Amino acid sequence: DIDIEILTEAGNWRIYSPDATGHTEGTYAANELWSFVMTGDLVLARLTFTPDAYPCTVSDAEVVMR
């Protein structure tokens, strides 16, 4: 499971989940690009990855904010 939490300038936390946007849980794959429209002025972002099975290794990740 992957959750994206953002803190806005107003001091509110918002949570975005790929599963809530129609991505089927358990089908995350390498070289897959996800795009989310964030509302509000972003101050801080936190991504939390919780694997369904262990051991699990994330060898590379990239986040771009515009």
DSSP file (Angstrom, degrees, kcal/mol; ACC not computed):
  #  RESIDUE AA STRUCTURE BP1 BP2  ACC     N-H-->O    O-->H-N    N-H-->O    O-->H-N    TCO  KAPPA ALPHA  PHI   PSI    X-CA   Y-CA   Z-CA
    1    1 A D              0   0    0      0, 0.0    49,-3.1     0, 0.0     2,-0.4   0.000 360.0 360.0 360.0 140.9    0.0    0.0    0.0
    2    2 A I  E     -A   49   0A   0     47,-0.2     2,-0.4     2,-0.0    17,-0.4  -0.991 360.0-175.1-125.4 128.7    1.3    3.5   -0.8
    3    3 A D  E     -A   48   0A   0     45,-2.3    45,-2.7    -2,-0.4     2,-0.5  -0.970  11.2-155.7-121.8 140.4   -0.1    6.7    0.9
    4    4 A I  E     -AB  47  16A   0     12,-3.3    12,-3.4    -2,-0.4     2,-0.5  -0.969  13.0-172.0-114.9 118.8    0.9   10.2    0.0
    5    5 A E  E     -AB  46  15A   0     41,-3.3    41,-2.9    -2,-0.5     2,-0.4  -0.932   2.1-171.1-112.4 133.1    0.4   12.7    2.8
    6    6 A I  E     -AB  45  14A   0      8,-2.8     8,-2.5    -2,-0.5     2,-0.5  -0.961  15.5-147.6-125.0 144.9    0.8   16.5    2.1
    7    7 A L  E     -AB  44  13A   0     37,-2.9    36,-3.1    -2,-0.4    37,-1.3  -0.942  21.2-151.3-106.1 124.7    0.9   19.4    4.6
    8    8 A T  E >   -A   42   0A   0      4,-2.4     3,-2.1    -2,-0.5    34,-0.2  -0.460  29.9-105.7 -91.6 166.4   -0.5   22.6    3.1
    9    9 A E  T 3  S+     0   0    0     32,-1.7    33,-0.1     1,-0.3    -1,-0.1   0.774 120.6  63.7 -60.6 -25.6    0.4   26.2    4.1
   10   10 A A  T 3  S-     0   0    0     31,-0.2    -1,-0.3     2,-0.1    30,-0.0   0.527 120.4-109.7 -76.2  -5.0   -2.9   26.4    5.9
   11   11 A G  S <  S+     0   0    0     -3,-2.1     2,-0.4     1,-0.3    -2,-0.1   0.638  74.1 135.4  87.4  14.8   -1.6   23.6    8.3
   12   12 A N        -     0   0    0      2,-0.0    -4,-2.4     0, 0.0     2,-0.4  -0.793  47.8-140.0 -99.5 138.8   -4.0   20.9    7.0
   13   13 A W  E     -B    7   0A   0     -2,-0.4     2,-0.4    -6,-0.2    -6,-0.2  -0.812  18.5-170.5 -92.8 136.0   -2.9   17.3    6.2
   14   14 A R  E     -B    6   0A   0     -8,-2.5    -8,-2.8    -2,-0.4     2,-0.5  -0.980   8.6-149.8-124.9 141.5   -4.3   15.7    3.1
   15   15 A I  E     -B    5   0A   0     -2,-0.4     2,-0.4   -10,-0.2   -10,-0.2  -0.943   9.5-171.4-116.5 130.1   -3.9   12.0    2.2
   16   16 A Y  E     -B    4   0A   0    -12,-3.4   -12,-3.3    -2,-0.5     3,-0.1  -0.969   4.4-171.7-117.2 133.8   -3.9   10.7   -1.4
   17   17 A S    >>  -     0   0    0     -2,-0.4     3,-0.9   -14,-0.2     4,-0.8  -0.992  25.3-142.6-127.1 128.4   -3.9    6.9   -2.0
   18   18 A P  G >4>S+     0   0    0      0, 0.0     5,-2.1     0, 0.0     3,-0.9   0.856 105.0  58.9 -55.2 -34.2   -3.4    5.3   -5.4
   19   19 A D  G >45S+     0   0    0    -17,-0.4     3,-1.1     1,-0.2     6,-0.1   0.847 101.7  54.0 -64.2 -32.8   -6.1    2.8   -4.4
   20   20 A A  G <45S+     0   0    0     -3,-0.9    -1,-0.2     1,-0.2     4,-0.0   0.662 104.1  56.6 -74.9 -15.8   -8.6    5.6   -4.0
   21   21 A T  G <<5S-     0   0    0     -3,-0.9    -1,-0.2    -4,-0.8    -2,-0.2   0.257 130.6 -87.0-100.6  12.5   -7.9    6.8   -7.5
   22   22 A G  T < 5S+     0   0    0     -3,-1.1     2,-0.4     1,-0.3    -3,-0.2   0.394  82.3 137.7 103.3  -3.5   -8.7    3.6   -9.2
   23   23 A H      < -     0   0    0     -5,-2.1     2,-0.4    -6,-0.2    -1,-0.3  -0.637  58.0-119.7 -76.3 130.1   -5.4    1.8   -9.0
   24   24 A T    >   -     0   0    0     -2,-0.4     3,-1.5     3,-0.1    -1,-0.1  -0.561  29.6-113.1 -76.1 126.6   -6.0   -1.8   -8.1
   25   25 A E  T 3  S+     0   0    0     -2,-0.4    -1,-0.1     1,-0.2     0, 0.0  -0.263  97.8  24.7 -58.6 139.3   -4.2   -2.8   -4.8
   26   26 A G  T 3  S+     0   0    0     -3,-0.0    -1,-0.2     1,-0.0    -2,-0.1   0.485  95.9  95.7  87.5   3.6   -1.4   -5.3   -5.2
   27   27 A T    <   +     0   0    0     -3,-1.5     2,-0.2     2,-0.1    -2,-0.1   0.086  43.7 139.0-114.6  24.6   -0.6   -4.5   -8.8
   28   28 A Y        -     0   0    0     -5,-0.1     2,-0.3     1,-0.0    -3,-0.0  -0.483  31.4-174.6 -67.6 135.9    2.2   -2.0   -8.4
   29   29 A A    >   -     0   0    0     -2,-0.2     3,-1.0     1,-0.0    -2,-0.1  -0.922  29.0 -94.0-134.1 157.1    5.0   -2.6  -10.9
   30   30 A A  T 3  S+     0   0    0     -2,-0.3     3,-0.1     1,-0.2    -1,-0.0  -0.335 108.4  22.2 -64.5 151.6    8.4   -1.3  -11.7
   31   31 A N  T 3  S+     0   0    0      1,-0.2     2,-0.5    -2,-0.0    -1,-0.2   0.733  88.9 139.5  61.8  25.5    8.6    1.4  -14.3
   32   32 A E    <   -     0   0    0     -3,-1.0     2,-0.5     2,-0.0    -1,-0.2  -0.871  42.4-147.3-101.0 131.6    5.0    2.4  -13.7
   33   33 A L        -     0   0    0     -2,-0.5     2,-0.4    -3,-0.1    -3,-0.0  -0.862  13.1-171.4-104.2 127.8    4.3    6.2  -13.6
   34   34 A W        -     0   0    0     -2,-0.5     2,-0.4     2,-0.0    -2,-0.0  -0.911   2.4-165.2-114.7 145.3    1.6    7.6  -11.3
   35   35 A S        -     0   0    0     -2,-0.4     2,-0.4     2,-0.0    -2,-0.0  -0.998   5.6-176.9-133.0 132.6    0.4   11.2  -11.4
   36   36 A F        -     0   0    0     -2,-0.4     2,-0.7   -20,-0.0    -2,-0.0  -0.991  22.8-136.1-130.5 136.2   -1.6   13.0   -8.7
   37   37 A V        -     0   0    0     -2,-0.4     2,-0.4     2,-0.0    -2,-0.0  -0.826  23.9-156.3 -89.9 118.7   -3.0   16.5   -8.8
   38   38 A M        -     0   0    0     -2,-0.7     2,-0.3     2,-0.1     4,-0.1  -0.813   2.6-150.0 -97.5 132.9   -2.4   18.0   -5.3
   39   39 A T        +     0   0    0     -2,-0.4     2,-0.1     2,-0.1   -25,-0.0  -0.794  58.4  29.8-102.0 147.2   -4.7   20.8   -4.2
   40   40 A G  S    S-     0   0    0     -2,-0.3     2,-0.7   -32,-0.1    -2,-0.1  -0.135 103.1 -55.9  93.5 165.1   -3.5   23.6   -1.9
   41   41 A D        -     0   0    0     -2,-0.1   -32,-1.7     1,-0.0     2,-0.3  -0.734  59.0-134.9 -85.2 113.7    0.0   25.0   -1.4
   42   42 A L  E     +A    8   0A   0     -2,-0.7   -34,-0.2   -34,-0.2     3,-0.1  -0.499  36.1 162.0 -75.3 129.3    2.3   22.2   -0.6
   43   43 A V  E    S+     0   0A   0    -36,-3.1     2,-0.3     1,-0.4   -35,-0.2   0.718  71.0   6.7-108.1 -43.1    4.8   22.7    2.3
   44   44 A L  E     -A    7   0A   0    -37,-1.3   -37,-2.9     2,-0.0    -1,-0.4  -0.997  60.8-162.2-145.9 141.2    5.8   19.1    3.1
   45   45 A A  E     -A    6   0A   0     -2,-0.3     2,-0.4   -39,-0.2   -39,-0.2  -0.978   4.0-171.7-127.7 143.1    5.1   15.7    1.5
   46   46 A R  E     -A    5   0A   0    -41,-2.9   -41,-3.3    -2,-0.4     2,-0.5  -0.994   5.5-162.0-134.9 126.6    5.5   12.3    3.0
   47   47 A L  E     -A    4   0A   0     -2,-0.4     2,-0.5   -43,-0.2   -43,-0.2  -0.930   6.7-165.8-108.8 130.7    5.2    9.0    1.1
   48   48 A T  E     -A    3   0A   0    -45,-2.7   -45,-2.3    -2,-0.5     2,-0.5  -0.970   1.8-168.0-120.6 121.8    4.6    5.8    3.0
   49   49 A F  E     -A    2   0A   0     -2,-0.5   -47,-0.2   -47,-0.2    -2,-0.0  -0.941   4.6-177.6-110.4 124.1    5.1    2.4    1.4
   50   50 A T        -     0   0    0    -49,-3.1    -2,-0.0    -2,-0.5     2,-0.0  -0.945  19.7-143.0-120.9 107.4    3.8   -0.7    3.3
   51   51 A P        -     0   0    0      0, 0.0     3,-0.1     0, 0.0     5,-0.1  -0.325   9.1-140.1 -70.7 151.6    4.5   -4.0    1.5
   52   52 A D  S    S+     0   0    0      1,-0.2     2,-0.3    -2,-0.0     4,-0.0   0.752  89.0  26.8 -78.1 -25.8    2.1   -6.8    1.5
   53   53 A A  S    S-     0   0    0      2,-0.0    -1,-0.2     0, 0.0     0, 0.0  -0.984  88.8-101.3-139.3 148.1    4.9   -9.4    1.9
   54   54 A Y  S    S+     0   0    0     -2,-0.3     2,-0.1    -3,-0.1     3,-0.0  -0.864  88.8  47.2-114.7 152.0    8.4   -9.3    3.4
   55   55 A P  S    S+     0   0    0      0, 0.0     2,-0.4     0, 0.0    -2,-0.0   0.589  74.0 162.3 -75.4 154.9   11.2   -9.1    2.5
   56   56 A C        -     0   0    0     -2,-0.1     2,-0.4    -5,-0.1    -2,-0.0  -0.998  19.0-163.3-141.8 135.4   10.6   -6.2    0.1
   57   57 A T        -     0   0    0     -2,-0.4     2,-0.7    -3,-0.0    -3,-0.0  -0.978  11.0-160.2-125.5 130.0   13.2   -3.9   -1.3
   58   58 A V        +     0   0    0     -2,-0.4     3,-0.1     1,-0.1    -2,-0.0  -0.934  14.7 178.0-103.0 110.7   12.7   -0.5   -3.0
   59   59 A S        +     0   0    0     -2,-0.7     2,-0.3     1,-0.3    -1,-0.1   0.723  64.1  10.3 -89.4 -21.1   15.8    0.0   -5.0
   60   60 A D        +     0   0    0      2,-0.0     2,-0.3     0, 0.0    -1,-0.3  -0.965  59.8 170.6-159.1 138.4   14.9    3.3   -6.6
   61   61 A A        -     0   0    0     -2,-0.3     2,-0.4    -3,-0.1    -3,-0.0  -0.993   8.8-166.8-148.2 149.1   12.2    6.0   -6.3
   62   62 A E        -     0   0    0     -2,-0.3     2,-0.4     2,-0.0    -2,-0.0  -0.999   2.5-170.1-141.5 136.3   11.7    9.5   -7.7
   63   63 A V        -     0   0    0     -2,-0.4     2,-0.5     2,-0.0    -2,-0.0  -0.994   4.5-169.9-126.9 130.8    9.4   12.3   -6.8
   64   64 A V        -     0   0    0     -2,-0.4     2,-0.4     2,-0.0    -2,-0.0  -0.983   1.5-171.6-122.0 127.2    8.9   15.4   -8.9
   65   65 A M              0   0    0     -2,-0.5    -2,-0.0     1,-0.1     0, 0.0  -0.971 360.0 360.0-119.2 133.1    6.9   18.4   -7.6
   66   66 A R              0   0    0     -2,-0.4    -1,-0.1     0, 0.0    -2,-0.0   0.379 360.0 360.0-112.1 360.0    6.1   21.3   -9.9
